[in-house]
């Protein structure tokens, strides 16, 4: 729900499910796609990466911000260790020229 009259938000239902909410937000003519995802630890990470891939294809170069609980560990986001899921996610993010901002 967006209550700011200057912001328009549209849920992209074709990419949203029980573990993901995807929305296109419009503010001052800028239309980034915002994604909130949960990667279930019992599911192969590649399944979730394919969901991200579909969103990136749809975005076609538009800005995308991903907020992900990946159940993956990597030094890239300040974990003390890197596990196999973390390496897979790291490699995917690098291949797509995506950046990790984890404060």
Phi and psi restraints in degrees (range 20) as a CNS / XPLOR table:
assign (resid 1 and name C) (resid 2 and name N)
       (resid 2 and name CA) (resid 2 and name C) 1.0 -117.6 20.0 2
assign (resid 2 and name N) (resid 2 and name CA)
       (resid 2 and name C) (resid 3 and name N) 1.0 123.2 20.0 2
assign (resid 2 and name C) (resid 3 and name N)
       (resid 3 and name CA) (resid 3 and name C) 1.0 -106.5 20.0 2
assign (resid 3 and name N) (resid 3 and name CA)
       (resid 3 and name C) (resid 4 and name N) 1.0 2.1 20.0 2
assign (resid 3 and name C) (resid 4 and name N)
       (resid 4 and name CA) (resid 4 and name C) 1.0 -86.1 20.0 2
assign (resid 4 and name N) (resid 4 and name CA)
       (resid 4 and name C) (resid 5 and name N) 1.0 122.0 20.0 2
assign (resid 4 and name C) (resid 5 and name N)
       (resid 5 and name CA) (resid 5 and name C) 1.0 -69.2 20.0 2
assign (resid 5 and name N) (resid 5 and name CA)
       (resid 5 and name C) (resid 6 and name N) 1.0 -11.5 20.0 2
assign (resid 5 and name C) (resid 6 and name N)
       (resid 6 and name CA) (resid 6 and name C) 1.0 -93.3 20.0 2
assign (resid 6 and name N) (resid 6 and name CA)
       (resid 6 and name C) (resid 7 and name N) 1.0 -4.7 20.0 2
assign (resid 6 and name C) (resid 7 and name N)
       (resid 7 and name CA) (resid 7 and name C) 1.0 -116.9 20.0 2
assign (resid 7 and name N) (resid 7 and name CA)
       (resid 7 and name C) (resid 8 and name N) 1.0 129.9 20.0 2
assign (resid 7 and name C) (resid 8 and name N)
       (resid 8 and name CA) (resid 8 and name C) 1.0 -111.7 20.0 2
assign (resid 8 and name N) (resid 8 and name CA)
       (resid 8 and name C) (resid 9 and name N) 1.0 132.1 20.0 2
assign (resid 8 and name C) (resid 9 and name N)
       (resid 9 and name CA) (resid 9 and name C) 1.0 -128.7 20.0 2
assign (resid 9 and name N) (resid 9 and name CA)
       (resid 9 and name C) (resid 10 and name N) 1.0 136.3 20.0 2
assign (resid 9 and name C) (resid 10 and name N)
       (resid 10 and name CA) (resid 10 and name C) 1.0 -129.8 20.0 2
assign (resid 10 and name N) (resid 10 and name CA)
       (resid 10 and name C) (resid 11 and name N) 1.0 118.6 20.0 2
assign (resid 10 and name C) (resid 11 and name N)
       (resid 11 and name CA) (resid 11 and name C) 1.0 -69.8 20.0 2
assign (resid 11 and name N) (resid 11 and name CA)
       (resid 11 and name C) (resid 12 and name N) 1.0 132.6 20.0 2
assign (resid 11 and name C) (resid 12 and name N)
       (resid 12 and name CA) (resid 12 and name C) 1.0 -93.6 20.0 2
assign (resid 12 and name N) (resid 12 and name CA)
       (resid 12 and name C) (resid 13 and name N) 1.0 88.6 20.0 2
assign (resid 12 and name C) (resid 13 and name N)
       (resid 13 and name CA) (resid 13 and name C) 1.0 -62.7 20.0 2
assign (resid 13 and name N) (resid 13 and name CA)
       (resid 13 and name C) (resid 14 and name N) 1.0 -27.2 20.0 2
assign (resid 13 and name C) (resid 14 and name N)
       (resid 14 and name CA) (resid 14 and name C) 1.0 -67.6 20.0 2
assign (resid 14 and name N) (resid 14 and name CA)
       (resid 14 and name C) (resid 15 and name N) 1.0 -16.8 20.0 2
assign (resid 14 and name C) (resid 15 and name N)
       (resid 15 and name CA) (resid 15 and name C) 1.0 -111.7 20.0 2
assign (resid 15 and name N) (resid 15 and name CA)
       (resid 15 and name C) (resid 16 and name N) 1.0 -6.2 20.0 2
assign (resid 15 and name C) (resid 16 and name N)
       (resid 16 and name CA) (resid 16 and name C) 1.0 -95.0 20.0 2
assign (resid 16 and name N) (resid 16 and name CA)
       (resid 16 and name C) (resid 17 and name N) 1.0 143.6 20.0 2
assign (resid 16 and name C) (resid 17 and name N)
       (resid 17 and name CA) (resid 17 and name C) 1.0 -153.8 20.0 2
assign (resid 17 and name N) (resid 17 and name CA)
       (resid 17 and name C) (resid 18 and name N) 1.0 -163.6 20.0 2
assign (resid 17 and name C) (resid 18 and name N)
       (resid 18 and name CA) (resid 18 and name C) 1.0 -64.3 20.0 2
assign (resid 18 and name N) (resid 18 and name CA)
       (resid 18 and name C) (resid 19 and name N) 1.0 -21.4 20.0 2
assign (resid 18 and name C) (resid 19 and name N)
       (resid 19 and name CA) (resid 19 and name C) 1.0 -113.6 20.0 2
assign (resid 19 and name N) (resid 19 and name CA)
       (resid 19 and name C) (resid 20 and name N) 1.0 8.8 20.0 2
assign (resid 19 and name C) (resid 20 and name N)
       (resid 20 and name CA) (resid 20 and name C) 1.0 -151.5 20.0 2
assign (resid 20 and name N) (resid 20 and name CA)
       (resid 20 and name C) (resid 21 and name N) 1.0 138.5 20.0 2
assign (resid 20 and name C) (resid 21 and name N)
       (resid 21 and name CA) (resid 21 and name C) 1.0 -125.5 20.0 2
assign (resid 21 and name N) (resid 21 and name CA)
       (resid 21 and name C) (resid 22 and name N) 1.0 125.2 20.0 2
assign (resid 21 and name C) (resid 22 and name N)
       (resid 22 and name CA) (resid 22 and name C) 1.0 -124.5 20.0 2
assign (resid 22 and name N) (resid 22 and name CA)
       (resid 22 and name C) (resid 23 and name N) 1.0 130.6 20.0 2
assign (resid 22 and name C) (resid 23 and name N)
       (resid 23 and name CA) (resid 23 and name C) 1.0 -140.8 20.0 2
assign (resid 23 and name N) (resid 23 and name CA)
       (resid 23 and name C) (resid 24 and name N) 1.0 146.1 20.0 2
assign (resid 23 and name C) (resid 24 and name N)
       (resid 24 and name CA) (resid 24 and name C) 1.0 -100.6 20.0 2
assign (resid 24 and name N) (resid 24 and name CA)
       (resid 24 and name C) (resid 25 and name N) 1.0 127.2 20.0 2
assign (resid 24 and name C) (resid 25 and name N)
       (resid 25 and name CA) (resid 25 and name C) 1.0 -113.8 20.0 2
assign (resid 25 and name N) (resid 25 and name CA)
       (resid 25 and name C) (resid 26 and name N) 1.0 136.1 20.0 2
assign (resid 25 and name C) (resid 26 and name N)
       (resid 26 and name CA) (resid 26 and name C) 1.0 -116.6 20.0 2
assign (resid 26 and name N) (resid 26 and name CA)
       (resid 26 and name C) (resid 27 and name N) 1.0 125.4 20.0 2
assign (resid 26 and name C) (resid 27 and name N)
       (resid 27 and name CA) (resid 27 and name C) 1.0 -147.0 20.0 2
assign (resid 27 and name N) (resid 27 and name CA)
       (resid 27 and name C) (resid 28 and name N) 1.0 118.5 20.0 2
assign (resid 27 and name C) (resid 28 and name N)
       (resid 28 and name CA) (resid 28 and name C) 1.0 54.0 20.0 2
assign (resid 28 and name N) (resid 28 and name CA)
       (resid 28 and name C) (resid 29 and name N) 1.0 39.6 20.0 2
assign (resid 28 and name C) (resid 29 and name N)
       (resid 29 and name CA) (resid 29 and name C) 1.0 81.5 20.0 2
assign (resid 29 and name N) (resid 29 and name CA)
       (resid 29 and name C) (resid 30 and name N) 1.0 -3.9 20.0 2
assign (resid 29 and name C) (resid 30 and name N)
       (resid 30 and name CA) (resid 30 and name C) 1.0 -95.4 20.0 2
assign (resid 30 and name N) (resid 30 and name CA)
       (resid 30 and name C) (resid 31 and name N) 1.0 135.7 20.0 2
assign (resid 30 and name C) (resid 31 and name N)
       (resid 31 and name CA) (resid 31 and name C) 1.0 -127.9 20.0 2
assign (resid 31 and name N) (resid 31 and name CA)
       (resid 31 and name C) (resid 32 and name N) 1.0 72.5 20.0 2
assign (resid 31 and name C) (resid 32 and name N)
       (resid 32 and name CA) (resid 32 and name C) 1.0 -75.2 20.0 2
assign (resid 32 and name N) (resid 32 and name CA)
       (resid 32 and name C) (resid 33 and name N) 1.0 157.4 20.0 2
assign (resid 32 and name C) (resid 33 and name N)
       (resid 33 and name CA) (resid 33 and name C) 1.0 -102.9 20.0 2
assign (resid 33 and name N) (resid 33 and name CA)
       (resid 33 and name C) (resid 34 and name N) 1.0 126.5 20.0 2
assign (resid 33 and name C) (resid 34 and name N)
       (resid 34 and name CA) (resid 34 and name C) 1.0 -107.2 20.0 2
assign (resid 34 and name N) (resid 34 and name CA)
       (resid 34 and name C) (resid 35 and name N) 1.0 133.5 20.0 2
assign (resid 34 and name C) (resid 35 and name N)
       (resid 35 and name CA) (resid 35 and name C) 1.0 -129.4 20.0 2
assign (resid 35 and name N) (resid 35 and name CA)
       (resid 35 and name C) (resid 36 and name N) 1.0 128.8 20.0 2
assign (resid 35 and name C) (resid 36 and name N)
       (resid 36 and name CA) (resid 36 and name C) 1.0 -118.0 20.0 2
assign (resid 36 and name N) (resid 36 and name CA)
       (resid 36 and name C) (resid 37 and name N) 1.0 120.7 20.0 2
assign (resid 36 and name C) (resid 37 and name N)
       (resid 37 and name CA) (resid 37 and name C) 1.0 -133.4 20.0 2
assign (resid 37 and name N) (resid 37 and name CA)
       (resid 37 and name C) (resid 38 and name N) 1.0 148.8 20.0 2
assign (resid 37 and name C) (resid 38 and name N)
       (resid 38 and name CA) (resid 38 and name C) 1.0 -118.5 20.0 2
assign (resid 38 and name N) (resid 38 and name CA)
       (resid 38 and name C) (resid 39 and name N) 1.0 126.2 20.0 2
assign (resid 38 and name C) (resid 39 and name N)
       (resid 39 and name CA) (resid 39 and name C) 1.0 -98.4 20.0 2
assign (resid 39 and name N) (resid 39 and name CA)
       (resid 39 and name C) (resid 40 and name N) 1.0 107.0 20.0 2
assign (resid 39 and name C) (resid 40 and name N)
       (resid 40 and name CA) (resid 40 and name C) 1.0 -62.1 20.0 2
assign (resid 40 and name N) (resid 40 and name CA)
       (resid 40 and name C) (resid 41 and name N) 1.0 129.0 20.0 2
assign (resid 40 and name C) (resid 41 and name N)
       (resid 41 and name CA) (resid 41 and name C) 1.0 -62.4 20.0 2
assign (resid 41 and name N) (resid 41 and name CA)
       (resid 41 and name C) (resid 42 and name N) 1.0 -24.8 20.0 2
assign (resid 41 and name C) (resid 42 and name N)
       (resid 42 and name CA) (resid 42 and name C) 1.0 -84.8 20.0 2
assign (resid 42 and name N) (resid 42 and name CA)
       (resid 42 and name C) (resid 43 and name N) 1.0 -0.3 20.0 2
assign (resid 42 and name C) (resid 43 and name N)
       (resid 43 and name CA) (resid 43 and name C) 1.0 -112.0 20.0 2
assign (resid 43 and name N) (resid 43 and name CA)
       (resid 43 and name C) (resid 44 and name N) 1.0 142.9 20.0 2
assign (resid 43 and name C) (resid 44 and name N)
       (resid 44 and name CA) (resid 44 and name C) 1.0 -58.6 20.0 2
assign (resid 44 and name N) (resid 44 and name CA)
       (resid 44 and name C) (resid 45 and name N) 1.0 132.7 20.0 2
assign (resid 44 and name C) (resid 45 and name N)
       (resid 45 and name CA) (resid 45 and name C) 1.0 -61.8 20.0 2
assign (resid 45 and name N) (resid 45 and name CA)
       (resid 45 and name C) (resid 46 and name N) 1.0 -27.2 20.0 2
assign (resid 45 and name C) (resid 46 and name N)
       (resid 46 and name CA) (resid 46 and name C) 1.0 -61.6 20.0 2
assign (resid 46 and name N) (resid 46 and name CA)
       (resid 46 and name C) (resid 47 and name N) 1.0 -29.4 20.0 2
assign (resid 46 and name C) (resid 47 and name N)
       (resid 47 and name CA) (resid 47 and name C) 1.0 -62.1 20.0 2
assign (resid 47 and name N) (resid 47 and name CA)
       (resid 47 and name C) (resid 48 and name N) 1.0 -45.3 20.0 2
assign (resid 47 and name C) (resid 48 and name N)
       (resid 48 and name CA) (resid 48 and name C) 1.0 -72.2 20.0 2
assign (resid 48 and name N) (resid 48 and name CA)
       (resid 48 and name C) (resid 49 and name N) 1.0 -35.4 20.0 2
assign (resid 48 and name C) (resid 49 and name N)
       (resid 49 and name CA) (resid 49 and name C) 1.0 -64.2 20.0 2
assign (resid 49 and name N) (resid 49 and name CA)
       (resid 49 and name C) (resid 50 and name N) 1.0 -31.9 20.0 2
assign (resid 49 and name C) (resid 50 and name N)
       (resid 50 and name CA) (resid 50 and name C) 1.0 -68.1 20.0 2
assign (resid 50 and name N) (resid 50 and name CA)
       (resid 50 and name C) (resid 51 and name N) 1.0 -30.9 20.0 2
assign (resid 50 and name C) (resid 51 and name N)
       (resid 51 and name CA) (resid 51 and name C) 1.0 -66.7 20.0 2
assign (resid 51 and name N) (resid 51 and name CA)
       (resid 51 and name C) (resid 52 and name N) 1.0 -42.2 20.0 2
assign (resid 51 and name C) (resid 52 and name N)
       (resid 52 and name CA) (resid 52 and name C) 1.0 -62.8 20.0 2
assign (resid 52 and name N) (resid 52 and name CA)
       (resid 52 and name C) (resid 53 and name N) 1.0 -42.3 20.0 2
assign (resid 52 and name C) (resid 53 and name N)
       (resid 53 and name CA) (resid 53 and name C) 1.0 -57.8 20.0 2
assign (resid 53 and name N) (resid 53 and name CA)
       (resid 53 and name C) (resid 54 and name N) 1.0 -42.3 20.0 2
assign (resid 53 and name C) (resid 54 and name N)
       (resid 54 and name CA) (resid 54 and name C) 1.0 -62.7 20.0 2
assign (resid 54 and name N) (resid 54 and name CA)
       (resid 54 and name C) (resid 55 and name N) 1.0 -40.4 20.0 2
assign (resid 54 and name C) (resid 55 and name N)
       (resid 55 and name CA) (resid 55 and name C) 1.0 -66.0 20.0 2
assign (resid 55 and name N) (resid 55 and name CA)
       (resid 55 and name C) (resid 56 and name N) 1.0 -44.4 20.0 2
assign (resid 55 and name C) (resid 56 and name N)
       (resid 56 and name CA) (resid 56 and name C) 1.0 -62.4 20.0 2
assign (resid 56 and name N) (resid 56 and name CA)
       (resid 56 and name C) (resid 57 and name N) 1.0 -38.8 20.0 2
assign (resid 56 and name C) (resid 57 and name N)
       (resid 57 and name CA) (resid 57 and name C) 1.0 -63.8 20.0 2
assign (resid 57 and name N) (resid 57 and name CA)
       (resid 57 and name C) (resid 58 and name N) 1.0 -43.4 20.0 2
assign (resid 57 and name C) (resid 58 and name N)
       (resid 58 and name CA) (resid 58 and name C) 1.0 -63.3 20.0 2
assign (resid 58 and name N) (resid 58 and name CA)
       (resid 58 and name C) (resid 59 and name N) 1.0 -40.1 20.0 2
assign (resid 58 and name C) (resid 59 and name N)
       (resid 59 and name CA) (resid 59 and name C) 1.0 -63.7 20.0 2
assign (resid 59 and name N) (resid 59 and name CA)
       (resid 59 and name C) (resid 60 and name N) 1.0 -31.0 20.0 2
assign (resid 59 and name C) (resid 60 and name N)
       (resid 60 and name CA) (resid 60 and name C) 1.0 49.4 20.0 2
assign (resid 60 and name N) (resid 60 and name CA)
       (resid 60 and name C) (resid 61 and name N) 1.0 47.3 20.0 2
assign (resid 60 and name C) (resid 61 and name N)
       (resid 61 and name CA) (resid 61 and name C) 1.0 95.1 20.0 2
assign (resid 61 and name N) (resid 61 and name CA)
       (resid 61 and name C) (resid 62 and name N) 1.0 -10.9 20.0 2
assign (resid 61 and name C) (resid 62 and name N)
       (resid 62 and name CA) (resid 62 and name C) 1.0 -69.6 20.0 2
assign (resid 62 and name N) (resid 62 and name CA)
       (resid 62 and name C) (resid 63 and name N) 1.0 161.6 20.0 2
assign (resid 62 and name C) (resid 63 and name N)
       (resid 63 and name CA) (resid 63 and name C) 1.0 -65.3 20.0 2
assign (resid 63 and name N) (resid 63 and name CA)
       (resid 63 and name C) (resid 64 and name N) 1.0 139.5 20.0 2
assign (resid 63 and name C) (resid 64 and name N)
       (resid 64 and name CA) (resid 64 and name C) 1.0 -132.9 20.0 2
assign (resid 64 and name N) (resid 64 and name CA)
       (resid 64 and name C) (resid 65 and name N) 1.0 131.9 20.0 2
assign (resid 64 and name C) (resid 65 and name N)
       (resid 65 and name CA) (resid 65 and name C) 1.0 -117.9 20.0 2
assign (resid 65 and name N) (resid 65 and name CA)
       (resid 65 and name C) (resid 66 and name N) 1.0 123.3 20.0 2
assign (resid 65 and name C) (resid 66 and name N)
       (resid 66 and name CA) (resid 66 and name C) 1.0 -108.4 20.0 2
assign (resid 66 and name N) (resid 66 and name CA)
       (resid 66 and name C) (resid 67 and name N) 1.0 128.5 20.0 2
assign (resid 66 and name C) (resid 67 and name N)
       (resid 67 and name CA) (resid 67 and name C) 1.0 -115.4 20.0 2
assign (resid 67 and name N) (resid 67 and name CA)
       (resid 67 and name C) (resid 68 and name N) 1.0 113.2 20.0 2
assign (resid 67 and name C) (resid 68 and name N)
       (resid 68 and name CA) (resid 68 and name C) 1.0 -129.6 20.0 2
assign (resid 68 and name N) (resid 68 and name CA)
       (resid 68 and name C) (resid 69 and name N) 1.0 132.2 20.0 2
assign (resid 68 and name C) (resid 69 and name N)
       (resid 69 and name CA) (resid 69 and name C) 1.0 -97.5 20.0 2
assign (resid 69 and name N) (resid 69 and name CA)
       (resid 69 and name C) (resid 70 and name N) 1.0 96.8 20.0 2
assign (resid 69 and name C) (resid 70 and name N)
       (resid 70 and name CA) (resid 70 and name C) 1.0 -89.9 20.0 2
assign (resid 70 and name N) (resid 70 and name CA)
       (resid 70 and name C) (resid 71 and name N) 1.0 -10.3 20.0 2
assign (resid 70 and name C) (resid 71 and name N)
       (resid 71 and name CA) (resid 71 and name C) 1.0 49.7 20.0 2
assign (resid 71 and name N) (resid 71 and name CA)
       (resid 71 and name C) (resid 72 and name N) 1.0 39.4 20.0 2
assign (resid 71 and name C) (resid 72 and name N)
       (resid 72 and name CA) (resid 72 and name C) 1.0 -131.4 20.0 2
assign (resid 72 and name N) (resid 72 and name CA)
       (resid 72 and name C) (resid 73 and name N) 1.0 146.5 20.0 2
assign (resid 72 and name C) (resid 73 and name N)
       (resid 73 and name CA) (resid 73 and name C) 1.0 -114.2 20.0 2
assign (resid 73 and name N) (resid 73 and name CA)
       (resid 73 and name C) (resid 74 and name N) 1.0 134.4 20.0 2
assign (resid 73 and name C) (resid 74 and name N)
       (resid 74 and name CA) (resid 74 and name C) 1.0 -157.0 20.0 2
assign (resid 74 and name N) (resid 74 and name CA)
       (resid 74 and name C) (resid 75 and name N) 1.0 145.0 20.0 2
assign (resid 74 and name C) (resid 75 and name N)
       (resid 75 and name CA) (resid 75 and name C) 1.0 -62.4 20.0 2
assign (resid 75 and name N) (resid 75 and name CA)
       (resid 75 and name C) (resid 76 and name N) 1.0 -22.1 20.0 2
assign (resid 75 and name C) (resid 76 and name N)
       (resid 76 and name CA) (resid 76 and name C) 1.0 -60.0 20.0 2
assign (resid 76 and name N) (resid 76 and name CA)
       (resid 76 and name C) (resid 77 and name N) 1.0 -29.2 20.0 2
assign (resid 76 and name C) (resid 77 and name N)
       (resid 77 and name CA) (resid 77 and name C) 1.0 -120.4 20.0 2
assign (resid 77 and name N) (resid 77 and name CA)
       (resid 77 and name C) (resid 78 and name N) 1.0 35.6 20.0 2
assign (resid 77 and name C) (resid 78 and name N)
       (resid 78 and name CA) (resid 78 and name C) 1.0 70.8 20.0 2
assign (resid 78 and name N) (resid 78 and name CA)
       (resid 78 and name C) (resid 79 and name N) 1.0 22.5 20.0 2
assign (resid 78 and name C) (resid 79 and name N)
       (resid 79 and name CA) (resid 79 and name C) 1.0 -74.5 20.0 2
assign (resid 79 and name N) (resid 79 and name CA)
       (resid 79 and name C) (resid 80 and name N) 1.0 154.8 20.0 2
assign (resid 79 and name C) (resid 80 and name N)
       (resid 80 and name CA) (resid 80 and name C) 1.0 -74.9 20.0 2
assign (resid 80 and name N) (resid 80 and name CA)
       (resid 80 and name C) (resid 81 and name N) 1.0 -20.3 20.0 2
assign (resid 80 and name C) (resid 81 and name N)
       (resid 81 and name CA) (resid 81 and name C) 1.0 -135.7 20.0 2
assign (resid 81 and name N) (resid 81 and name CA)
       (resid 81 and name C) (resid 82 and name N) 1.0 167.0 20.0 2
assign (resid 81 and name C) (resid 82 and name N)
       (resid 82 and name CA) (resid 82 and name C) 1.0 -120.5 20.0 2
assign (resid 82 and name N) (resid 82 and name CA)
       (resid 82 and name C) (resid 83 and name N) 1.0 126.1 20.0 2
assign (resid 82 and name C) (resid 83 and name N)
       (resid 83 and name CA) (resid 83 and name C) 1.0 -105.5 20.0 2
assign (resid 83 and name N) (resid 83 and name CA)
       (resid 83 and name C) (resid 84 and name N) 1.0 -179.3 20.0 2
assign (resid 83 and name C) (resid 84 and name N)
       (resid 84 and name CA) (resid 84 and name C) 1.0 -61.2 20.0 2
assign (resid 84 and name N) (resid 84 and name CA)
       (resid 84 and name C) (resid 85 and name N) 1.0 -41.2 20.0 2
assign (resid 84 and name C) (resid 85 and name N)
       (resid 85 and name CA) (resid 85 and name C) 1.0 -62.4 20.0 2
assign (resid 85 and name N) (resid 85 and name CA)
       (resid 85 and name C) (resid 86 and name N) 1.0 -40.4 20.0 2
assign (resid 85 and name C) (resid 86 and name N)
       (resid 86 and name CA) (resid 86 and name C) 1.0 -63.2 20.0 2
assign (resid 86 and name N) (resid 86 and name CA)
       (resid 86 and name C) (resid 87 and name N) 1.0 -42.4 20.0 2
assign (resid 86 and name C) (resid 87 and name N)
       (resid 87 and name CA) (resid 87 and name C) 1.0 -63.4 20.0 2
assign (resid 87 and name N) (resid 87 and name CA)
       (resid 87 and name C) (resid 88 and name N) 1.0 -42.6 20.0 2
assign (resid 87 and name C) (resid 88 and name N)
       (resid 88 and name CA) (resid 88 and name C) 1.0 -62.5 20.0 2
assign (resid 88 and name N) (resid 88 and name CA)
       (resid 88 and name C) (resid 89 and name N) 1.0 -45.5 20.0 2
assign (resid 88 and name C) (resid 89 and name N)
       (resid 89 and name CA) (resid 89 and name C) 1.0 -66.1 20.0 2
assign (resid 89 and name N) (resid 89 and name CA)
       (resid 89 and name C) (resid 90 and name N) 1.0 -43.0 20.0 2
assign (resid 89 and name C) (resid 90 and name N)
       (resid 90 and name CA) (resid 90 and name C) 1.0 -54.8 20.0 2
assign (resid 90 and name N) (resid 90 and name CA)
       (resid 90 and name C) (resid 91 and name N) 1.0 -49.0 20.0 2
assign (resid 90 and name C) (resid 91 and name N)
       (resid 91 and name CA) (resid 91 and name C) 1.0 -62.4 20.0 2
assign (resid 91 and name N) (resid 91 and name CA)
       (resid 91 and name C) (resid 92 and name N) 1.0 -40.8 20.0 2
assign (resid 91 and name C) (resid 92 and name N)
       (resid 92 and name CA) (resid 92 and name C) 1.0 -63.3 20.0 2
assign (resid 92 and name N) (resid 92 and name CA)
       (resid 92 and name C) (resid 93 and name N) 1.0 -48.8 20.0 2
assign (resid 92 and name C) (resid 93 and name N)
       (resid 93 and name CA) (resid 93 and name C) 1.0 -59.4 20.0 2
assign (resid 93 and name N) (resid 93 and name CA)
       (resid 93 and name C) (resid 94 and name N) 1.0 -42.6 20.0 2
assign (resid 93 and name C) (resid 94 and name N)
       (resid 94 and name CA) (resid 94 and name C) 1.0 -65.1 20.0 2
assign (resid 94 and name N) (resid 94 and name CA)
       (resid 94 and name C) (resid 95 and name N) 1.0 -39.2 20.0 2
assign (resid 94 and name C) (resid 95 and name N)
       (resid 95 and name CA) (resid 95 and name C) 1.0 -65.9 20.0 2
assign (resid 95 and name N) (resid 95 and name CA)
       (resid 95 and name C) (resid 96 and name N) 1.0 -25.0 20.0 2
assign (resid 95 and name C) (resid 96 and name N)
       (resid 96 and name CA) (resid 96 and name C) 1.0 -100.4 20.0 2
assign (resid 96 and name N) (resid 96 and name CA)
       (resid 96 and name C) (resid 97 and name N) 1.0 4.9 20.0 2
assign (resid 96 and name C) (resid 97 and name N)
       (resid 97 and name CA) (resid 97 and name C) 1.0 57.4 20.0 2
assign (resid 97 and name N) (resid 97 and name CA)
       (resid 97 and name C) (resid 98 and name N) 1.0 39.6 20.0 2
assign (resid 97 and name C) (resid 98 and name N)
       (resid 98 and name CA) (resid 98 and name C) 1.0 -97.0 20.0 2
assign (resid 98 and name N) (resid 98 and name CA)
       (resid 98 and name C) (resid 99 and name N) 1.0 150.2 20.0 2
assign (resid 98 and name C) (resid 99 and name N)
       (resid 99 and name CA) (resid 99 and name C) 1.0 -116.1 20.0 2
assign (resid 99 and name N) (resid 99 and name CA)
       (resid 99 and name C) (resid 100 and name N) 1.0 144.8 20.0 2
assign (resid 99 and name C) (resid 100 and name N)
       (resid 100 and name CA) (resid 100 and name C) 1.0 -94.9 20.0 2
assign (resid 100 and name N) (resid 100 and name CA)
       (resid 100 and name C) (resid 101 and name N) 1.0 125.4 20.0 2
assign (resid 100 and name C) (resid 101 and name N)
       (resid 101 and name CA) (resid 101 and name C) 1.0 -122.8 20.0 2
assign (resid 101 and name N) (resid 101 and name CA)
       (resid 101 and name C) (resid 102 and name N) 1.0 96.1 20.0 2
assign (resid 101 and name C) (resid 102 and name N)
       (resid 102 and name CA) (resid 102 and name C) 1.0 -128.0 20.0 2
assign (resid 102 and name N) (resid 102 and name CA)
       (resid 102 and name C) (resid 103 and name N) 1.0 102.9 20.0 2
